[in-house]
Amino acid sequence: MNTVIDHAVQVRLIATAPGPYAVPAVLHYQPADPLAVRMSFPPEISLDGSAVDWAFARELLAEGLRAPAGRGDVRVRPCGPDRTVMEFHADEGIAMVQLDTVDVRRFLDRSYGAVPAGSELAYLGMDRGLAELFGAA
């Protein structure tokens, strides 16, 4: 199955300017790359005017709904019962966005429907490759 899951969300960009403002974004998931999630932002919010895509672990997104998660370029944490904050760290600076937690949960539920948690390696084909390597296929 090669289902692609795209889930449009509104994020509130948290900036030093007064008040956050809403921008569209899309969460992407592909069973062909079962460990990763991608988040795409439109060109109008980037510094150089080009679309921005971030890739990070699906598990990081799930963990960040319960407690602060991540120490690298992408960090996720709950912000009260209804919001989730994501931080994207780059050389140019840090971008912070706030999402409705229900949107993130819906996206994750759809992704787990396509590839259940814990079965990602089977979708990578690694089990078959290892079996062939050791003569069990």
N, C-alpha and C positions, 0 to 999 in steps of 0.2 A: 504494500500500500504506500503510495507516495502522496499522501494528503499534505497540503500546505495549509497552515492555520495562520490567518491574518486577523488581528483584532484591533480595530480602530479605537483609540482612546483620546480623551481630552486631557492634557497635562497642564498644570499651572506652573509656568516658569517662575522660579523664585529668584529674584534679582535684587541688586542694591537700589534700583529705581523704585519709586513708590508703588506698592501693591503688585502682587503677582498677576500675570495675564495668561489667558488660556491659549494654547496652541494645539493643533492636531498632531498626533503621533500614531505609530502603528507598531504593535507587538507582533513578531513573526516567529513561527515554529515550524520546523520541517522534520518529520521522522527520519529522513536521510541523514540528519545531523542531530541525533536525539538528545545530546547533552546540552545543546546551546539554544539560547533565545536571542533574538535580535530586536532592537528597538530602533525605529527609523524616525527621524525628525525632518521637517521640511526645510528647504534652503533659507527661507526668510529669517530663521532664528540663529543661523550660524554666522560666525565672524567673517567668513570668506564667501558667503552667499551660495554655498553648495550644500546638498542634502547630507545629512549626518546619520550614519548607522553605527550602532554599538552592539557588540556581541558579548554575551556573558552566559554563565551557567544557569540552566533552568533551576537547579537546586538553590542557587544564590537567591533567586527571585522568591522562591517558596520560603526559604529560611527568613528572608527579610520581612515577611508578613508577620512573623512571630516575635522577632528580636533583631537588633542591629546585626547585619551580616556583611561580610566583605572587608578586605583590607587593601585591595588593589585599585584598579582604575574605576571599578563600579562598586558602589556600596548601596545597600537597601536597608530601610528601617521603617518600622511602623510609626505613625504620627497620629496618635489617638486611635479610636476604634474604626474610623471611616476613611482614613487617608494613609497612603504609603509614600515615603520620600525616597527618591533615587538620586544619588550623586554620581556624576561622571567627571572623573579627574583626567585632565590632559595637560600638556606643557603650557597651553595657552591660559589655563585656569580651571575653575570648577563650575560646572553647571548643575543646578539642583532643580528637580521637578517634583511635583506632587501629583499623585494619581488617586482616584477613588479606589479603595481597596477591593470593592466588589468587582470592578473591572479586571483587576489583576487576578482575583480568584476565578472569575469566569474563564479568562484566558488559560490559566493553569489547568483548570478542570478539562477544558477542551484538549489541551496538550496531553494530559494524562489519559484521556480517552483514546488518543492516537497511539501513545507509547506510555504504558503504565510505569510509574516510578519503580526503579529497580530492574527494569527489563531493557534498559537502554543499550547495553552491550550486544544483545541479540539483534538489535536493529542496526548496529554498526557492522555486523557480519564478522565480528572478531571471533565469536565462538566457533563458527564454521572454519575460519582460517586457522585457528589453533588446532581444531580437530584434524584438518588436512595436514598440518605440520607434523602432528604426532601420529599420523597414520590411522586415525579413528574414523575418518569420513568415508 
